[in-house]
């Protein structure tokens, strides 16, 4: 049996890394592999700024994790339905309320994770 081991090293000094630290600055997300000592040093260096910062609620999605935007999915679904039915729909901007209501009258309500389908 063949075993594969993955060794992660500290990005600063090459020693064995014990954790990956994720942080954000100026709208950019970063991650760095650090030993326990370097991770503590980074946290200590940021502590005076973190102490005065405002925390943003919610979690930052992990890389590769899809970001769900229900309103966007709904708008795209209504747009596709409207085009199929022969309505003229702009490919930009909000869906008109009258069209959204028309869609709701002719289609069943979408279930969690599904797009609305016409009622037969």
VMD Tcl script that builds the backbone (N, CA, C; Angstrom):
set m [mol new atoms 360]
animate dup $m
set s [atomselect $m all]
$s set {name element resname resid chain x y z} {
  {N N UNK 1 A 0.847 -1.174 0.000}
  {CA C UNK 1 A 0.000 0.000 0.000}
  {C C UNK 1 A 0.892 1.237 0.000}
  {N N UNK 2 A 0.567 2.144 -0.872}
  {CA C UNK 2 A 1.344 3.371 -0.980}
  {C C UNK 2 A 0.649 4.483 -0.220}
  {N N UNK 3 A 1.401 5.211 0.554}
  {CA C UNK 3 A 0.857 6.343 1.323}
  {C C UNK 3 A 1.494 7.626 0.817}
  {N N UNK 4 A 0.676 8.635 0.767}
  {CA C UNK 4 A 1.176 9.939 0.357}
  {C C UNK 4 A 1.031 10.877 1.542}
  {N N UNK 5 A 2.102 11.533 1.877}
  {CA C UNK 5 A 2.081 12.498 2.967}
  {C C UNK 5 A 2.278 13.885 2.386}
  {N N UNK 6 A 1.511 14.807 2.895}
  {CA C UNK 6 A 1.656 16.192 2.472}
  {C C UNK 6 A 2.217 16.976 3.630}
  {N N UNK 7 A 3.348 17.584 3.409}
  {CA C UNK 7 A 3.966 18.407 4.445}
  {C C UNK 7 A 3.778 19.868 4.051}
  {N N UNK 8 A 3.249 20.639 4.966}
  {CA C UNK 8 A 3.037 22.057 4.708}
  {C C UNK 8 A 4.077 22.820 5.508}
  {N N UNK 9 A 4.752 23.722 4.826}
  {CA C UNK 9 A 5.788 24.490 5.512}
  {C C UNK 9 A 5.372 25.939 5.682}
  {N N UNK 10 A 5.924 26.560 6.695}
  {CA C UNK 10 A 5.674 27.972 6.999}
  {C C UNK 10 A 6.161 28.807 5.818}
  {N N UNK 11 A 5.281 29.674 5.320}
  {CA C UNK 11 A 5.631 30.485 4.160}
  {C C UNK 11 A 6.714 31.522 4.462}
  {N N UNK 12 A 6.932 31.835 5.727}
  {CA C UNK 12 A 7.946 32.834 6.074}
  {C C UNK 12 A 9.340 32.236 6.254}
  {N N UNK 13 A 9.402 31.142 7.022}
  {CA C UNK 13 A 10.737 30.642 7.360}
  {C C UNK 13 A 10.989 29.186 6.976}
  {N N UNK 14 A 10.025 28.526 6.365}
  {CA C UNK 14 A 10.222 27.156 5.914}
  {C C UNK 14 A 10.061 26.082 6.973}
  {N N UNK 15 A 9.834 26.459 8.224}
  {CA C UNK 15 A 9.618 25.465 9.274}
  {C C UNK 15 A 8.254 24.799 9.061}
  {N N UNK 16 A 7.965 23.676 9.751}
  {CA C UNK 16 A 6.666 23.030 9.579}
  {C C UNK 16 A 5.520 23.980 9.963}
  {N N UNK 17 A 4.536 24.091 9.088}
  {CA C UNK 17 A 3.379 24.959 9.360}
  {C C UNK 17 A 2.353 24.180 10.168}
  {N N UNK 18 A 1.701 24.876 11.077}
  {CA C UNK 18 A 0.687 24.241 11.911}
  {C C UNK 18 A -0.713 24.713 11.573}
  {N N UNK 19 A -0.821 25.821 10.828}
  {CA C UNK 19 A -2.150 26.310 10.467}
  {C C UNK 19 A -2.067 27.233 9.257}
  {N N UNK 20 A -3.204 27.382 8.615}
  {CA C UNK 20 A -3.347 28.343 7.531}
  {C C UNK 20 A -4.165 29.502 8.075}
  {N N UNK 21 A -3.604 30.688 8.023}
  {CA C UNK 21 A -4.278 31.882 8.526}
  {C C UNK 21 A -4.876 32.617 7.326}
  {N N UNK 22 A -6.177 32.919 7.424}
  {CA C UNK 22 A -6.888 33.641 6.372}
  {C C UNK 22 A -7.206 35.026 6.897}
  {N N UNK 23 A -6.931 36.057 6.089}
  {CA C UNK 23 A -7.261 37.417 6.485}
  {C C UNK 23 A -7.574 38.229 5.240}
  {N N UNK 24 A -8.152 39.402 5.454}
  {CA C UNK 24 A -8.509 40.271 4.327}
  {C C UNK 24 A -8.015 41.682 4.618}
  {N N UNK 25 A -7.647 42.373 3.538}
  {CA C UNK 25 A -7.186 43.749 3.647}
  {C C UNK 25 A -7.460 44.446 2.322}
  {N N UNK 26 A -8.055 45.631 2.390}
  {CA C UNK 26 A -8.358 46.426 1.192}
  {C C UNK 26 A -9.158 45.645 0.162}
  {N N UNK 27 A -10.105 44.847 0.632}
  {CA C UNK 27 A -10.982 44.107 -0.265}
  {C C UNK 27 A -10.379 42.851 -0.862}
  {N N UNK 28 A -9.164 42.516 -0.498}
  {CA C UNK 28 A -8.500 41.312 -1.000}
  {C C UNK 28 A -8.362 40.304 0.130}
  {N N UNK 29 A -8.602 39.017 -0.181}
  {CA C UNK 29 A -8.443 37.947 0.799}
  {C C UNK 29 A -7.090 37.293 0.607}
  {N N UNK 30 A -6.481 36.942 1.714}
  {CA C UNK 30 A -5.166 36.297 1.684}
  {C C UNK 30 A -5.190 35.085 2.601}
  {N N UNK 31 A -4.322 34.130 2.322}
  {CA C UNK 31 A -4.085 33.038 3.252}
  {C C UNK 31 A -2.602 32.738 3.247}
  {N N UNK 32 A -2.125 32.351 4.411}
  {CA C UNK 32 A -0.697 32.081 4.568}
  {C C UNK 32 A -0.539 30.916 5.540}
  {N N UNK 33 A 0.366 29.994 5.209}
  {CA C UNK 33 A 0.661 28.857 6.081}
  {C C UNK 33 A 1.737 29.286 7.061}
  {N N UNK 34 A 1.456 29.088 8.367}
  {CA C UNK 34 A 2.375 29.566 9.401}
  {C C UNK 34 A 2.556 28.539 10.511}
  {N N UNK 35 A 3.708 28.607 11.146}
  {CA C UNK 35 A 3.941 27.834 12.363}
  {C C UNK 35 A 3.156 28.501 13.485}
  {N N UNK 36 A 3.042 27.836 14.601}
  {CA C UNK 36 A 2.291 28.408 15.725}
  {C C UNK 36 A 2.905 29.741 16.169}
  {N N UNK 37 A 4.225 29.801 16.206}
  {CA C UNK 37 A 4.903 31.028 16.639}
  {C C UNK 37 A 4.668 32.193 15.694}
  {N N UNK 38 A 4.770 31.951 14.390}
  {CA C UNK 38 A 4.551 33.021 13.424}
  {C C UNK 38 A 3.076 33.438 13.361}
  {N N UNK 39 A 2.169 32.470 13.543}
  {CA C UNK 39 A 0.742 32.807 13.571}
  {C C UNK 39 A 0.445 33.708 14.774}
  {N N UNK 40 A 1.030 33.374 15.922}
  {CA C UNK 40 A 0.835 34.207 17.113}
  {C C UNK 40 A 1.434 35.598 16.905}
  {N N UNK 41 A 2.578 35.662 16.240}
  {CA C UNK 41 A 3.219 36.950 15.966}
  {C C UNK 41 A 2.357 37.812 15.038}
  {N N UNK 42 A 1.761 37.187 14.026}
  {CA C UNK 42 A 0.865 37.917 13.119}
  {C C UNK 42 A -0.348 38.449 13.880}
  {N N UNK 43 A -0.944 37.600 14.694}
  {CA C UNK 43 A -2.121 38.033 15.470}
  {C C UNK 43 A -1.763 39.158 16.436}
  {N N UNK 44 A -0.606 39.045 17.049}
  {CA C UNK 44 A -0.163 40.091 17.984}
  {C C UNK 44 A 0.074 41.408 17.240}
  {N N UNK 45 A 0.635 41.341 16.042}
  {CA C UNK 45 A 0.881 42.552 15.261}
  {C C UNK 45 A -0.427 43.214 14.825}
  {N N UNK 46 A -1.437 42.412 14.538}
  {CA C UNK 46 A -2.728 42.949 14.090}
  {C C UNK 46 A -3.638 43.372 15.246}
  {N N UNK 47 A -3.358 42.903 16.445}
  {CA C UNK 47 A -4.236 43.130 17.608}
  {C C UNK 47 A -4.605 44.588 17.825}
  {N N UNK 48 A -3.685 45.561 17.763}
  {CA C UNK 48 A -4.092 46.957 17.990}
  {C C UNK 48 A -5.113 47.445 16.951}
  {N N UNK 49 A -5.020 46.959 15.734}
  {CA C UNK 49 A -5.952 47.366 14.682}
  {C C UNK 49 A -7.289 46.639 14.831}
  {N N UNK 50 A -7.218 45.346 15.158}
  {CA C UNK 50 A -8.428 44.546 15.347}
  {C C UNK 50 A -9.232 45.081 16.529}
  {N N UNK 51 A -8.544 45.551 17.561}
  {CA C UNK 51 A -9.218 46.073 18.750}
  {C C UNK 51 A -10.123 47.260 18.420}
  {N N UNK 52 A -9.764 48.050 17.428}
  {CA C UNK 52 A -10.541 49.238 17.059}
  {C C UNK 52 A -11.404 49.037 15.822}
  {N N UNK 53 A -11.250 47.904 15.165}
  {CA C UNK 53 A -11.994 47.645 13.923}
  {C C UNK 53 A -13.432 47.243 14.219}
  {N N UNK 54 A -14.296 47.456 13.245}
  {CA C UNK 54 A -15.687 47.001 13.322}
  {C C UNK 54 A -15.752 45.637 12.660}
  {N N UNK 55 A -16.329 44.678 13.362}
  {CA C UNK 55 A -16.438 43.323 12.822}
  {C C UNK 55 A -17.599 43.270 11.847}
  {N N UNK 56 A -17.388 42.626 10.729}
  {CA C UNK 56 A -18.446 42.427 9.749}
  {C C UNK 56 A -19.065 41.072 10.033}
  {N N UNK 57 A -20.371 41.060 10.210}
  {CA C UNK 57 A -21.066 39.809 10.536}
  {C C UNK 57 A -21.097 38.883 9.329}
  {N N UNK 58 A -21.184 37.619 9.612}
  {CA C UNK 58 A -21.226 36.627 8.546}
  {C C UNK 58 A -19.842 36.050 8.315}
  {N N UNK 59 A -19.832 35.006 7.551}
  {CA C UNK 59 A -18.577 34.319 7.264}
  {C C UNK 59 A -18.138 34.634 5.844}
  {N N UNK 60 A -16.855 34.686 5.653}
  {CA C UNK 60 A -16.299 34.849 4.318}
  {C C UNK 60 A -16.321 33.470 3.671}
  {N N UNK 61 A -16.882 33.354 2.463}
  {CA C UNK 61 A -16.900 32.030 1.834}
  {C C UNK 61 A -15.485 31.526 1.563}
  {N N UNK 62 A -15.303 30.255 1.711}
  {CA C UNK 62 A -14.006 29.635 1.456}
  {C C UNK 62 A -13.755 29.610 -0.048}
  {N N UNK 63 A -12.491 29.604 -0.462}
  {CA C UNK 63 A -12.189 29.514 -1.888}
  {C C UNK 63 A -12.815 28.259 -2.494}
  {N N UNK 64 A -13.406 28.404 -3.656}
  {CA C UNK 64 A -14.048 27.280 -4.326}
  {C C UNK 64 A -15.464 27.031 -3.866}
  {N N UNK 65 A -15.909 27.709 -2.830}
  {CA C UNK 65 A -17.260 27.537 -2.320}
  {C C UNK 65 A -18.179 28.480 -3.101}
  {N N UNK 66 A -19.242 27.951 -3.706}
  {CA C UNK 66 A -20.101 28.821 -4.507}
  {C C UNK 66 A -20.836 29.835 -3.643}
  {N N UNK 67 A -20.961 31.020 -4.175}
  {CA C UNK 67 A -21.708 32.068 -3.498}
  {C C UNK 67 A -23.110 32.054 -4.079}
  {N N UNK 68 A -24.098 31.838 -3.234}
  {CA C UNK 68 A -25.468 31.765 -3.724}
  {C C UNK 68 A -26.106 33.137 -3.667}
  {N N UNK 69 A -26.720 33.512 -4.770}
  {CA C UNK 69 A -27.413 34.787 -4.868}
  {C C UNK 69 A -28.823 34.509 -5.347}
  {N N UNK 70 A -29.746 34.228 -4.422}
  {CA C UNK 70 A -31.108 33.849 -4.814}
  {C C UNK 70 A -31.793 34.876 -5.713}
  {N N UNK 71 A -31.611 36.168 -5.454}
  {CA C UNK 71 A -32.267 37.188 -6.268}
  {C C UNK 71 A -31.754 37.139 -7.707}
  {N N UNK 72 A -30.462 36.916 -7.881}
  {CA C UNK 72 A -29.890 36.833 -9.221}
  {C C UNK 72 A -30.409 35.595 -9.939}
  {N N UNK 73 A -30.473 34.480 -9.243}
  {CA C UNK 73 A -30.979 33.243 -9.843}
  {C C UNK 73 A -32.434 33.438 -10.265}
  {N N UNK 74 A -33.221 34.078 -9.405}
  {CA C UNK 74 A -34.631 34.317 -9.727}
  {C C UNK 74 A -34.747 35.224 -10.954}
  {N N UNK 75 A -33.972 36.290 -11.006}
  {CA C UNK 75 A -34.022 37.211 -12.138}
  {C C UNK 75 A -33.646 36.494 -13.431}
  {N N UNK 76 A -32.629 35.660 -13.391}
  {CA C UNK 76 A -32.217 34.917 -14.582}
  {C C UNK 76 A -33.290 33.921 -15.012}
  {N N UNK 77 A -33.960 33.305 -14.040}
  {CA C UNK 77 A -35.025 32.362 -14.337}
  {C C UNK 77 A -36.201 33.070 -15.002}
  {N N UNK 78 A -36.592 34.209 -14.437}
  {CA C UNK 78 A -37.704 34.978 -15.009}
  {C C UNK 78 A -37.338 35.459 -16.404}
  {N N UNK 79 A -36.117 35.923 -16.584}
  {CA C UNK 79 A -35.683 36.399 -17.888}
  {C C UNK 79 A -35.760 35.279 -18.929}
  {N N UNK 80 A -35.263 34.105 -18.598}
  {CA C UNK 80 A -35.301 32.970 -19.525}
  {C C UNK 80 A -36.740 32.587 -19.852}
  {N N UNK 81 A -37.603 32.548 -18.836}
  {CA C UNK 81 A -39.016 32.225 -19.035}
  {C C UNK 81 A -39.675 33.255 -19.956}
  {N N UNK 82 A -39.416 34.534 -19.702}
  {CA C UNK 82 A -40.031 35.607 -20.481}
  {C C UNK 82 A -39.596 35.541 -21.940}
  {N N UNK 83 A -38.321 35.291 -22.181}
  {CA C UNK 83 A -37.843 35.180 -23.552}
  {C C UNK 83 A -38.489 33.994 -24.261}
  {N N UNK 84 A -38.642 32.898 -23.540}
  {CA C UNK 84 A -39.279 31.706 -24.093}
  {C C UNK 84 A -40.733 31.985 -24.470}
  {N N UNK 85 A -41.386 32.848 -23.701}
  {CA C UNK 85 A -42.798 33.192 -23.941}
  {C C UNK 85 A -42.963 34.335 -24.944}
  {N N UNK 86 A -41.853 34.876 -25.429}
  {CA C UNK 86 A -41.931 35.913 -26.441}
  {C C UNK 86 A -41.923 37.342 -25.922}
  {N N UNK 87 A -41.716 37.537 -24.638}
  {CA C UNK 87 A -41.621 38.886 -24.093}
  {C C UNK 87 A -40.261 39.480 -24.458}
  {N N UNK 88 A -40.229 40.787 -24.641}
  {CA C UNK 88 A -38.960 41.475 -24.836}
  {C C UNK 88 A -38.407 41.838 -23.460}
  {N N UNK 89 A -37.219 41.347 -23.165}
  {CA C UNK 89 A -36.620 41.554 -21.851}
  {C C UNK 89 A -35.188 42.035 -22.038}
  {N N UNK 90 A -34.828 43.058 -21.286}
  {CA C UNK 90 A -33.456 43.552 -21.318}
  {C C UNK 90 A -32.548 42.540 -20.626}
  {N N UNK 91 A -31.346 42.395 -21.140}
  {CA C UNK 91 A -30.401 41.479 -20.491}
  {C C UNK 91 A -29.664 42.152 -19.343}
  {N N UNK 92 A -29.968 43.417 -19.089}
  {CA C UNK 92 A -29.360 44.155 -17.978}
  {C C UNK 92 A -30.459 44.822 -17.166}
  {N N UNK 93 A -30.134 45.089 -15.926}
  {CA C UNK 93 A -31.065 45.819 -15.073}
  {C C UNK 93 A -32.090 44.906 -14.415}
  {N N UNK 94 A -32.928 45.506 -13.575}
  {CA C UNK 94 A -33.900 44.722 -12.824}
  {C C UNK 94 A -35.039 44.220 -13.714}
  {N N UNK 95 A -35.655 43.149 -13.262}
  {CA C UNK 95 A -36.840 42.602 -13.920}
  {C C UNK 95 A -38.025 43.487 -13.530}
  {N N UNK 96 A -38.841 43.940 -14.497}
  {CA C UNK 96 A -40.008 44.762 -14.142}
  {C C UNK 96 A -40.967 43.996 -13.218}
  {N N UNK 97 A -41.596 44.709 -12.329}
  {CA C UNK 97 A -42.503 44.087 -11.354}
  {C C UNK 97 A -43.636 43.350 -12.055}
  {N N UNK 98 A -44.197 43.962 -13.106}
  {CA C UNK 98 A -45.311 43.317 -13.807}
  {C C UNK 98 A -44.879 41.964 -14.380}
  {N N UNK 99 A -43.633 41.864 -14.843}
  {CA C UNK 99 A -43.145 40.617 -15.407}
  {C C UNK 99 A -42.903 39.582 -14.307}
  {N N UNK 100 A -42.407 40.037 -13.193}
  {CA C UNK 100 A -42.213 39.147 -12.051}
  {C C UNK 100 A -43.550 38.569 -11.584}
  {N N UNK 101 A -44.586 39.410 -11.538}
  {CA C UNK 101 A -45.926 38.940 -11.141}
  {C C UNK 101 A -46.505 37.982 -12.171}
  {N N UNK 102 A -46.302 38.290 -13.439}
  {CA C UNK 102 A -46.760 37.411 -14.520}
  {C C UNK 102 A -46.109 36.029 -14.380}
  {N N UNK 103 A -44.823 36.041 -14.117}
  {CA C UNK 103 A -44.097 34.782 -13.926}
  {C C UNK 103 A -44.664 34.011 -12.734}
  {N N UNK 104 A -44.889 34.711 -11.615}
  {CA C UNK 104 A -45.414 34.053 -10.415}
  {C C UNK 104 A -46.790 33.441 -10.658}
  {N N UNK 105 A -47.605 34.099 -11.494}
  {CA C UNK 105 A -48.950 33.581 -11.781}
  {C C UNK 105 A -48.912 32.329 -12.645}
  {N N UNK 106 A -47.909 32.225 -13.505}
  {CA C UNK 106 A -47.849 31.116 -14.456}
  {C C UNK 106 A -46.902 29.995 -14.057}
  {N N UNK 107 A -46.127 30.205 -13.051}
  {CA C UNK 107 A -45.145 29.193 -12.645}
  {C C UNK 107 A -45.327 28.865 -11.173}
  {N N UNK 108 A -45.011 27.635 -10.840}
  {CA C UNK 108 A -45.071 27.276 -9.434}
  {C C UNK 108 A -43.933 27.949 -8.694}
  {N N UNK 109 A -44.111 28.152 -7.405}
  {CA C UNK 109 A -43.073 28.787 -6.589}
  {C C UNK 109 A -41.845 27.895 -6.577}
  {N N UNK 110 A -40.657 28.476 -6.744}
  {CA C UNK 110 A -39.440 27.659 -6.712}
  {C C UNK 110 A -39.231 27.037 -5.333}
  {N N UNK 111 A -38.799 25.797 -5.342}
  {CA C UNK 111 A -38.420 25.142 -4.096}
  {C C UNK 111 A -36.975 25.500 -3.801}
  {N N UNK 112 A -36.558 25.291 -2.571}
  {CA C UNK 112 A -35.173 25.611 -2.193}
  {C C UNK 112 A -34.210 24.887 -3.123}
  {N N UNK 113 A -33.349 25.655 -3.772}
  {CA C UNK 113 A -32.345 25.083 -4.648}
  {C C UNK 113 A -32.828 24.760 -6.045}
  {N N UNK 114 A -34.098 25.030 -6.369}
  {CA C UNK 114 A -34.618 24.735 -7.692}
  {C C UNK 114 A -35.035 26.012 -8.399}
  {N N UNK 115 A -35.053 25.957 -9.702}
  {CA C UNK 115 A -35.581 27.058 -10.475}
  {C C UNK 115 A -37.064 26.811 -10.685}
  {N N UNK 116 A -37.837 27.881 -10.815}
  {CA C UNK 116 A -39.268 27.728 -11.069}
  {C C UNK 116 A -39.512 27.096 -12.415}
  {N N UNK 117 A -40.554 26.263 -12.487}
  {CA C UNK 117 A -40.917 25.594 -13.744}
  {C C UNK 117 A -42.364 25.935 -14.049}
  {N N UNK 118 A -42.724 26.038 -15.329}
  {CA C UNK 118 A -44.122 26.304 -15.652}
  {C C UNK 118 A -45.031 25.202 -15.118}
  {N N UNK 119 A -46.205 25.591 -14.675}
  {CA C UNK 119 A -47.197 24.638 -14.179}
  {C C UNK 119 A -47.871 24.009 -15.384}
  {N N UNK 120 A -48.036 22.724 -15.360}
  {CA C UNK 120 A -48.686 22.026 -16.486}
  {C C UNK 120 A -50.087 21.639 -16.121}
}
mol reanalyze $m
mol bondsrecalc $m
mol representation Tube
mol addrep $m
